């Protein structure tokens, strides 16, 4: 379901994609290997290896890892929208619907530099043992939100200072009951 606030209420909007070269090299290698096995075994009819997989297994692996897997990563994006009343985010295609956090439910928002591997075990939708939860696709900058219930969520951002300002502004407006 698309998140469509009135355009005049959007205070911040960011879309991020996976840009790490090593990720794309790994995906391309896996896809190329699947295409090779598909072309050789299905296309030319020659079994691959000393103990070849049945054709139907090669076909399924080719469809999943040669086509769907690369397209999944090509379509993957992390999006943020800050409006007058809330912060909305989604990590598409894992989140088909937008997740929202009302400013009244945010106790603090701070731009931070973090260590993705040490604090969260990497990138993506992560559950860290010390840092709470994280949504990130790359880099080491983001905004850590502390919700009113004490839960912490880190949102990786290429524009962390701007995101922090937009969130702080929204939290201030809600505290002062301004539109």
C-alpha positions as CSV (number, residue, x, y, z in Angstrom):
1,X,0.0,0.0,0.0
2,X,1.6,3.3,-1.0
3,X,2.2,6.0,1.6
4,X,0.8,9.2,0.0
5,X,0.7,12.2,2.4
6,X,-0.3,15.5,1.0
7,X,2.8,16.9,-0.8
8,X,2.9,20.1,1.3
9,X,3.3,18.1,4.5
10,X,6.5,16.2,3.4
11,X,9.4,17.6,5.4
12,X,12.0,15.0,4.3
13,X,12.1,12.2,1.8
14,X,15.0,9.8,1.2
15,X,15.4,6.7,-1.0
16,X,18.5,4.5,-0.6
17,X,19.6,1.5,-2.7
18,X,22.3,-1.1,-2.1
19,X,25.5,0.3,-3.7
20,X,28.3,-1.8,-2.2
21,X,30.4,-3.3,-5.1
22,X,31.1,-6.5,-3.3
23,X,27.4,-7.2,-2.9
24,X,26.8,-6.8,-6.6
25,X,29.9,-8.8,-7.5
26,X,28.6,-11.7,-5.3
27,X,25.1,-11.5,-6.8
28,X,26.5,-11.4,-10.4
29,X,28.7,-14.4,-9.7
30,X,25.9,-16.5,-8.3
31,X,23.5,-15.5,-11.2
32,X,26.2,-16.1,-13.8
33,X,26.9,-19.6,-12.4
34,X,23.2,-20.4,-12.4
35,X,22.9,-19.2,-16.0
36,X,26.0,-21.3,-17.0
37,X,24.6,-24.5,-15.5
38,X,21.2,-23.7,-17.1
39,X,22.6,-23.1,-20.6
40,X,24.9,-26.1,-20.5
41,X,22.6,-28.7,-19.0
42,X,19.1,-27.5,-20.2
43,X,20.1,-25.6,-23.4
44,X,22.7,-28.0,-24.8
45,X,21.6,-31.2,-23.0
46,X,25.0,-32.0,-21.6
47,X,25.0,-33.0,-17.9
48,X,27.2,-30.8,-15.7
49,X,29.6,-32.5,-13.3
50,X,30.2,-36.1,-12.3
51,X,26.9,-36.3,-10.4
52,X,24.6,-33.9,-12.2
53,X,21.4,-32.6,-10.7
54,X,18.1,-33.5,-12.5
55,X,17.0,-31.0,-15.1
56,X,14.0,-29.8,-13.0
57,X,16.4,-29.0,-10.1
58,X,18.7,-27.0,-12.4
59,X,15.6,-25.2,-13.7
60,X,14.4,-24.2,-10.2
61,X,17.8,-23.1,-9.1
62,X,18.2,-21.0,-12.3
63,X,14.8,-19.3,-11.8
64,X,15.4,-18.6,-8.1
65,X,19.1,-17.6,-8.1
66,X,19.6,-16.6,-11.7
67,X,16.5,-14.4,-12.1
68,X,14.5,-13.8,-8.9
69,X,17.4,-13.2,-6.6
70,X,19.1,-10.5,-8.7
71,X,15.8,-8.8,-9.4
72,X,15.0,-8.9,-5.7
73,X,18.2,-7.0,-4.9
74,X,17.7,-4.6,-7.8
75,X,14.3,-3.6,-6.5
76,X,15.4,-3.4,-2.9
77,X,15.2,0.1,-1.4
78,X,15.0,1.8,2.0
79,X,12.7,4.8,2.1
80,X,12.0,7.5,4.7
81,X,9.3,10.1,4.7
82,X,8.9,12.7,7.5
83,X,5.6,14.6,7.5
84,X,4.1,17.1,9.9
85,X,2.8,14.4,12.2
86,X,4.9,11.2,11.8
87,X,7.9,9.4,10.5
88,X,7.2,6.7,7.9
89,X,9.6,4.1,6.6
90,X,9.8,0.9,4.7
91,X,12.4,-1.5,3.5
92,X,10.9,-2.7,0.2
93,X,10.3,-5.6,-0.8
94,X,10.4,-6.9,2.8
95,X,7.9,-4.3,3.9
96,X,5.1,-3.9,1.5
97,X,3.3,-1.5,3.7
98,X,4.8,1.6,5.3
99,X,5.7,1.5,9.0
100,X,4.9,4.7,10.9
101,X,6.1,6.2,14.1
102,X,4.1,9.2,15.4
103,X,6.2,12.1,16.8
104,X,4.4,11.8,20.1
105,X,5.9,8.3,20.4
106,X,9.5,9.5,19.9
107,X,11.5,10.5,22.9
108,X,14.8,11.4,21.1
109,X,16.3,11.4,17.7
110,X,20.1,11.8,17.2
111,X,22.4,11.7,14.2
112,X,25.1,9.1,14.9
113,X,28.1,7.3,13.4
114,X,27.8,3.6,14.2
115,X,29.6,0.3,13.4
116,X,27.2,-1.8,11.4
117,X,29.0,-5.1,11.7
118,X,30.0,-4.7,15.4
119,X,26.7,-3.3,16.6
120,X,24.2,-5.1,14.3
121,X,26.1,-7.8,12.5
122,X,25.8,-6.1,9.1
123,X,23.3,-4.3,6.9
124,X,19.6,-4.9,6.2
125,X,16.9,-5.2,8.9
126,X,19.0,-6.1,11.9
127,X,18.5,-6.9,15.5
128,X,21.6,-5.8,17.5
129,X,22.3,-7.2,21.0
130,X,23.3,-3.7,22.3
131,X,22.0,-1.2,19.8
132,X,18.4,-2.2,19.5
133,X,17.1,-2.6,15.9
134,X,18.5,-1.2,12.7
135,X,17.4,-0.5,9.1
136,X,20.3,0.2,6.8
137,X,21.7,-0.5,3.4
138,X,25.2,0.8,3.6
139,X,27.5,3.3,5.3
140,X,28.0,4.1,8.9
141,X,25.8,7.2,9.4
142,X,22.2,7.3,10.6
143,X,19.7,8.5,13.1
144,X,19.1,6.6,16.3
145,X,15.5,7.1,17.5
146,X,14.6,6.3,21.1
147,X,10.9,5.7,21.3
148,X,8.8,6.7,24.4
149,X,8.8,3.0,25.5
150,X,12.6,3.0,25.6
151,X,13.1,0.9,22.4
152,X,15.9,2.1,20.1
153,X,15.8,1.9,16.4
154,X,18.7,3.0,14.1
155,X,17.9,4.2,10.6
156,X,20.9,4.3,8.3
157,X,20.9,7.4,6.2
158,X,23.1,9.2,3.6
159,X,21.5,12.4,4.9
160,X,21.5,11.8,8.6
161,X,21.8,15.4,9.7
162,X,18.8,16.5,7.5
163,X,16.8,13.5,8.8
164,X,17.6,14.4,12.4
165,X,16.6,18.0,11.8
166,X,13.3,17.0,10.2
167,X,12.5,14.6,13.1
168,X,13.5,17.1,15.7
169,X,11.3,19.8,14.1
170,X,8.4,17.4,14.0
171,X,8.9,16.4,17.6
172,X,9.0,20.1,18.6
173,X,5.8,20.9,16.7
174,X,4.0,18.1,18.4
175,X,5.2,19.2,21.8
176,X,4.0,22.7,21.2
177,X,0.8,21.5,19.5
178,X,1.6,23.4,16.3
179,X,0.4,22.4,12.9
